[in-house]
Amino acid sequence: MSLLMGAASSAAILGCSGTTLTAEEVAFFKDVKPWGFILFKRNIADPNQVRALTAALRETVGRADAPILIDQEGGRVARLQPPHWRTYPPGRAYGALVANDPLTAREITRLGARLIAHDLTSLGINVDCVPVLDVPDPKGHEIIGDRAYCDTPEQVATLGRAAAEGLLAGGVLPIIKHIPGHGRALSDSHLELPVVKAKLTELDARDFAPFRVLSDMPMAMTAHVVYTAIDSKNPATTSKKAIKKVIRESIGFDGLLMSDDLSMKALSGDFKQRAKDSLSAGCDVVLHCNGDMAEMKAVMSGVGKMGKEARRRAQAVMGRLVKVPEPFDVAEARARFDAAFDGKFA
């Protein structure tokens, strides 16, 4: 992506309503030129349809490499499902392999991500919202639950790195989430605003640790969570303190920072204000997922073109896409993967 092309992009990633673009969506996307798009189950029918949709989305913004995201973690968070796509395990299934053989667990985690990358690139999808680097707390809400690889920051970081490497090798960009950590949250940020009251030293040692290890990754997604030790009023997504002091400085992440979905109920205010608050706090781009046209128009009324630093980071992001994926025997990889889980996810 050239600087000129980046300069033409708005600081947003948007969804669409169905399996094909409506005339209104085509006109809207051509006008506002979001930096990227995201797909959900409502956008998925079969491989040929998805390929046509990703091509149509990129045509609206005039960029053949425009980022197209999907949440394909495995387990309960998987937008591509049978019969057209295989089933993948949740993160915790990879972590369960650690007890038997940590090296094998790392290998299989990377292999699973490499297989997912193979699925995605065949559809024109070049970004996966993986890995989940949240370290679960026993008292935490189940919204993270088995999406987390393990219970310790060290193991989460190790398997998160393996997953990210597998995606990158296959030509797909990973997104580390939910920075700086959603594991202690006692509620689901889709439904309400979680407030975490842990001390900063506790957060730094446990919650922030995996993100620090993977701070070299190209993209990160914020947590709609208030950490009272950092900012008693604002969730990380809209907190200048959380983004500057923790995400950028303490964790050391200098990649492209995107908000979690603006339509989640953890955030307050109208959509224009949510977008403005996220960007002014330090997010490079905002994410809006549900494809609702009225909401998207409101979001975009609070979004301008990507700023200089955001454009720099966006260019660096696209530079991480490999031109030729790592050589890969798909049949052999699937057999090895299935054997590791005794065929449970075949």
C-alpha positions in Angstrom: 0.0 0.0 0.0 1.5 3.3 -1.0 1.4 6.4 1.2 -0.8 8.0 -1.3 -3.3 5.2 -1.2 -3.1 5.2 2.6 -3.8 8.9 2.7 -7.0 8.3 0.8 -8.3 5.8 3.3 -10.6 6.7 6.2 -9.6 5.5 9.7 -12.3 2.8 9.8 -13.0 -0.9 9.2 -16.6 -1.6 8.3 -18.9 -4.6 7.9 -21.6 -5.2 5.3 -25.1 -6.5 5.6 -25.3 -9.7 3.5 -23.6 -12.1 1.1 -23.5 -9.5 -1.7 -23.2 -5.8 -1.6 -26.2 -3.6 -2.1 -26.2 -0.6 -4.4 -26.3 1.6 -1.4 -23.3 -0.1 0.2 -21.3 0.2 -3.0 -21.9 3.9 -3.2 -21.2 4.4 0.5 -17.9 2.5 0.5 -16.8 4.3 -2.6 -17.5 7.6 -0.9 -16.0 7.0 2.5 -13.2 4.7 1.5 -12.7 2.7 4.7 -9.2 1.3 5.3 -10.6 -2.2 5.5 -13.6 -4.5 6.0 -14.7 -7.3 8.3 -16.9 -10.4 7.5 -19.3 -12.3 9.7 -21.5 -15.4 9.4 -24.2 -13.3 7.7 -21.7 -12.6 4.9 -20.8 -16.3 4.3 -22.5 -18.8 2.1 -20.0 -20.8 0.1 -16.4 -20.3 -1.2 -17.3 -18.8 -4.6 -19.7 -16.3 -3.0 -17.0 -15.2 -0.4 -14.4 -14.8 -3.1 -16.9 -12.6 -5.1 -17.7 -10.6 -2.0 -14.1 -9.9 -1.1 -13.3 -8.8 -4.6 -16.4 -6.6 -4.7 -15.4 -4.9 -1.4 -11.9 -4.2 -2.6 -13.2 -2.8 -5.9 -15.2 -0.2 -3.9 -12.0 1.3 -2.4 -9.8 0.7 -5.4 -7.1 -1.3 -3.4 -6.4 -4.9 -4.4 -4.7 -5.5 -1.0 -7.3 -3.8 1.2 -7.5 -5.6 4.5 -10.4 -7.9 4.9 -10.8 -9.3 8.4 -12.6 -12.2 9.9 -12.9 -13.8 13.4 -11.7 -17.4 12.7 -10.4 -18.4 16.0 -11.8 -21.9 16.2 -14.3 -23.3 18.7 -17.3 -21.1 19.3 -15.8 -18.1 17.4 -15.6 -19.3 13.8 -17.3 -17.5 10.9 -16.4 -20.2 8.4 -18.0 -23.5 9.2 -18.9 -26.9 7.8 -19.9 -28.2 5.3 -17.6 -25.9 3.2 -14.9 -25.5 5.8 -13.4 -27.7 8.5 -13.8 -27.3 12.2 -10.9 -26.0 14.3 -10.6 -26.3 18.1 -10.8 -23.4 20.6 -7.6 -22.0 22.0 -7.9 -24.0 25.2 -7.6 -27.3 23.2 -4.1 -26.3 22.1 -3.2 -25.4 25.7 -4.4 -28.8 26.9 -1.6 -30.3 24.8 1.0 -28.5 26.9 0.7 -30.9 29.8 1.8 -33.8 27.5 4.4 -32.0 25.4 5.0 -28.2 25.3 7.0 -28.4 22.1 4.2 -30.4 20.4 1.6 -27.9 21.7 3.5 -25.1 20.1 3.9 -27.0 16.8 0.3 -27.9 16.6 -0.9 -24.4 17.4 1.3 -23.0 14.6 0.0 -25.8 12.3 -3.6 -25.0 13.1 -3.1 -21.3 12.3 -1.3 -22.2 9.1 -4.2 -24.4 8.0 -6.6 -21.5 8.8 -4.4 -19.2 6.8 -4.7 -21.6 3.9 -8.5 -21.5 4.1 -8.6 -17.7 4.3 -6.2 -16.8 1.5 -8.2 -19.0 -0.9 -11.1 -16.7 -0.2 -9.3 -13.4 -0.5 -9.3 -12.8 3.3 -5.9 -11.5 4.5 -6.4 -10.7 8.2 -7.6 -13.0 11.1 -8.6 -11.6 14.5 -6.2 -14.1 16.2 -4.5 -14.7 18.6 -6.4 -14.1 21.8 -3.8 -13.1 24.4 -6.1 -12.7 27.3 -5.0 -14.5 30.4 -8.2 -15.9 32.0 -9.0 -15.3 35.7 -10.9 -18.0 37.6 -13.5 -15.4 38.5 -13.6 -13.8 35.1 -16.6 -13.9 32.7 -16.9 -16.8 30.3 -16.8 -14.5 27.3 -13.1 -15.3 27.1 -13.3 -18.8 28.7 -12.0 -21.5 26.3 -10.9 -18.9 23.8 -7.8 -18.4 26.0 -4.9 -20.8 25.3 -3.8 -21.4 28.8 -4.0 -20.0 32.4 -0.5 -18.6 32.7 0.9 -15.5 30.8 3.9 -17.5 29.8 1.9 -20.3 28.0 -0.5 -17.8 26.5 2.4 -15.9 25.0 4.1 -19.0 23.7 1.1 -20.4 22.0 -0.1 -16.9 20.9 3.3 -16.5 19.2 2.9 -19.8 17.5 -0.5 -19.0 16.1 0.7 -15.6 14.9 3.6 -17.2 13.1 1.4 -19.8 11.4 -0.9 -17.1 10.1 2.0 -14.9 8.9 3.7 -17.8 7.1 0.4 -18.5 5.2 0.0 -14.9 4.1 -2.5 -13.7 6.7 -2.0 -10.9 9.2 -2.7 -11.7 12.9 -4.4 -9.3 15.3 -3.4 -9.6 19.0 -6.5 -9.1 21.2 -7.9 -7.7 23.5 -5.1 -5.4 24.5 -4.2 -4.8 27.3 -6.1 -7.8 28.6 -9.7 -8.9 29.0 -9.2 -11.9 31.2 -10.1 -10.3 34.6 -13.3 -8.8 33.3 -16.3 -9.9 35.3 -18.8 -9.1 32.5 -19.2 -9.4 28.8 -18.2 -6.1 27.1 -20.7 -6.9 24.3 -23.4 -6.3 26.9 -22.0 -3.9 29.5 -18.9 -2.1 30.5 -16.5 -4.3 32.6 -14.5 -2.6 35.4 -11.3 -4.3 36.6 -10.0 -3.1 39.9 -6.7 -5.0 40.1 -3.5 -3.1 41.0 -1.3 -2.0 38.3 1.5 -4.3 39.4 -0.8 -7.2 39.1 -2.0 -6.2 35.7 1.5 -5.6 34.5 2.8 -9.0 35.7 -0.1 -11.1 34.4 -2.5 -9.4 31.9 0.0 -7.2 30.0 2.7 -9.8 29.8 1.6 -11.8 26.7 1.0 -8.5 24.8 4.5 -7.4 25.7 6.0 -10.6 24.3 4.0 -10.1 21.0 4.4 -6.4 20.8 6.1 -6.8 17.4 2.9 -8.0 15.8 1.4 -5.8 13.1 -2.1 -5.1 14.6 -3.8 -5.1 17.9 -7.5 -4.8 19.0 -8.4 -2.9 22.2 -10.4 -4.1 25.1 -13.6 -2.2 26.1 -12.6 -2.6 29.7 -12.0 0.0 32.4 -8.9 -0.6 34.5 -9.3 1.6 37.5 -5.5 1.6 38.2 -5.0 3.3 34.8 -8.1 5.3 34.2 -11.1 5.2 36.5 -13.6 6.5 34.0 -12.7 5.4 30.4 -12.3 1.9 28.9 -9.0 1.3 27.3 -10.5 1.9 23.8 -11.2 5.6 24.7 -8.6 6.2 27.3 -5.6 8.3 26.4 -3.8 7.1 29.5 -4.3 3.4 28.7 -3.2 3.8 25.1 -0.2 6.1 25.6 1.1 4.9 29.0 0.3 1.2 28.8 -0.2 0.0 25.2 2.3 2.2 23.5 4.9 2.8 26.3 4.7 0.0 28.9 3.8 -2.8 26.5 5.7 -1.3 23.7 3.2 -1.9 20.9 3.9 0.3 17.9 1.7 -1.5 15.3 -1.7 -0.5 14.0 -4.2 -0.1 16.9 -7.8 -0.7 16.2 -10.8 -0.4 18.5 -13.0 -3.4 19.3 -16.5 -3.1 17.7 -18.0 0.3 18.4 -21.5 -1.2 18.5 -20.8 -3.1 21.7 -22.8 -1.9 24.7 -19.6 -1.4 26.8 -19.2 2.0 25.0 -21.5 5.0 25.7 -22.6 7.9 23.5 -23.8 8.0 20.0 -21.7 6.4 17.2 -20.2 9.6 16.0 -18.9 10.3 19.5 -17.7 6.7 20.1 -15.6 7.0 16.9 -14.2 10.4 17.8 -13.4 9.3 21.3 -11.6 6.2 20.2 -9.5 8.0 17.6 -8.7 11.0 19.9 -7.6 8.5 22.6 -5.0 7.1 20.2 -6.6 4.3 18.2 -5.4 4.4 14.6 -8.7 3.0 13.2 -12.1 2.2 14.5 -14.1 -1.0 13.9 -17.8 -1.2 13.2 -19.1 -4.7 12.5 -22.9 -5.1 12.1 -23.3 -3.6 8.6 -26.2 -1.4 9.7 -26.1 1.5 7.3 -27.5 4.2 9.7 -24.9 3.3 12.3 -22.1 3.2 9.7 -23.0 6.7 8.5 -23.0 7.9 12.1 -19.6 6.3 12.7 -18.2 7.8 9.6 -19.4 11.3 10.5 -16.9 11.1 13.4 -14.0 9.6 11.3 -11.6 11.5 9.1 -8.8 10.3 6.9 -6.0 8.3 8.6 -3.4 10.5 10.2 0.3 10.5 9.5 1.2 8.0 12.2 -1.7 5.8 11.3 -0.7 5.8 7.7 2.9 4.9 8.7 1.6 2.0 10.7 -0.8 0.9 8.0 2.0 0.8 5.5 4.1 -1.3 7.9 1.1 -3.6 8.4 0.8 -4.3 4.7 4.5 -4.8 4.4 4.2 -7.8 6.7 2.1 -9.7 4.1 4.3 -12.3 2.5 4.3 -12.3 -1.3 4.6 -16.1 -1.5 3.3 -18.3 1.4 5.6 -20.8 3.1 5.6 -24.1 1.2 2.9 -26.3 2.6 1.6 -29.8 2.0 -2.0 -29.4 3.0 -2.9 -33.1 3.1 0.1 -33.9 5.3 -0.6 -31.0 7.5 -4.2 -31.9 8.1 -3.3 -35.5 8.9 -0.7 -34.4 11.4 -3.2 -31.9 12.9 -6.0 -34.4 13.2 -3.7 -37.0 14.7 -2.8 -34.6 17.5 -6.4 -34.3 18.5 -7.3 -37.9 17.8 -9.6 -36.8 15.0 -11.9 -34.8 17.3 -11.9 -31.8 15.0 -11.6 -33.5 11.6 
